[in-house]
Amino acid sequence: MEKKMINIQDIEDVLTENGIEISEKIGKKTKIFLELNVDSLTIMTVFCVIEEKYNINFSEEDLDFNEEFTVEDLIGMINNKL
């Protein structure tokens, strides 16, 4: 059975479902904190939703990211756990 890999559209869906307004099309290099104005509380909520939706778990080390954190980083983190 082939595992499902997530893509940019999946990330955009999760972000918008959690109240994050996306005014322009996001890309792999879009910075989640700087360009989408996501705060740390919101991103933790997003991670909880992702964990539940994809049945994966993130460690504390996984969640140690900085303001340069991109959509591509998030996709990679999730796909590595699938």
Sequence and secondary structure as in RCSB ss.txt:
>XXXX:A:sequence
MEKKMINIQDIEDVLTENGIEISEKIGKKTKIFLELNVDSLTIMTVFCVIEEKYNINFSEEDLDFNEEFTVEDLI
GMINNKL
>XXXX:A:secstr
       HHHHHHHHHHTT    S   TT BTTTTT   HHHHHHHHHHHHHHHT    TTTT   TT BHHHHH
HHHHHH 
